[in-house]
Amino acid sequence: MKVRDKLIRAGVRNLRDYGYPDASTDNILTVPVFAAFFRSMLESNLGHGDAADRITRDLIAEIDAAHPDR
């Protein structure tokens, strides 16, 4: 499993733990509240190595592109 997929799955798991049972790997980047939560989680995980940080920044950029009004 790719690091990107692991990060997304961890985000979904965290969202569900916080009371968002509808969060899924299909909508975590597109539903605004899910994406905002996931972006915050990603930002707090920066600094764990160049490869992981690159993937994390790519996911943050995807969220920002999907939600430019944020």
C-alpha positions in Angstrom: 0.0 0.0 0.0 1.3 3.4 -0.9 2.0 6.1 1.7 -0.6 8.3 0.1 -3.3 5.6 0.6 -2.2 5.0 4.2 -2.5 8.7 5.0 -6.0 8.9 3.4 -7.1 5.8 5.3 -5.7 7.3 8.6 -7.6 10.5 7.9 -10.9 8.6 7.3 -10.3 6.6 10.5 -9.7 9.8 12.5 -12.8 11.5 11.0 -15.0 8.5 11.9 -13.5 8.5 15.4 -14.5 12.2 15.7 -18.1 11.4 14.8 -18.2 11.6 11.0 -19.3 8.1 10.0 -19.9 9.1 6.4 -16.2 9.9 5.8 -14.6 7.6 3.2 -11.6 7.3 1.0 -13.8 8.5 -1.8 -14.9 11.7 -0.2 -12.2 12.8 2.2 -10.7 15.2 -0.3 -14.0 16.5 -1.7 -16.4 17.1 1.1 -15.4 20.5 2.6 -15.6 19.6 6.3 -13.8 16.3 5.7 -11.1 18.0 3.6 -10.5 20.8 6.1 -10.1 18.3 9.0 -7.8 16.1 6.9 -5.7 19.1 5.8 -5.2 20.1 9.4 -4.1 16.5 10.2 -1.7 16.5 7.3 -0.2 19.8 8.3 0.5 18.5 11.8 2.3 15.5 10.4 4.8 17.4 8.3 8.4 16.8 9.3 8.5 13.1 9.2 11.0 12.8 6.3 11.4 14.1 2.8 9.4 11.4 1.0 6.5 11.5 3.4 6.5 15.3 3.5 6.4 15.4 -0.3 3.4 13.2 -0.4 1.7 15.1 2.4 2.3 18.4 0.6 0.9 16.9 -2.6 -2.3 15.9 -0.7 -2.6 19.4 0.8 -2.2 20.9 -2.7 -5.0 18.6 -3.9 -7.3 19.8 -1.1 -6.4 23.4 -1.8 -7.1 23.0 -5.5 -10.5 21.4 -4.8 -11.4 24.1 -2.3 -9.9 27.4 -3.4 -12.4 29.4 -1.4 -11.1 28.0 1.8 
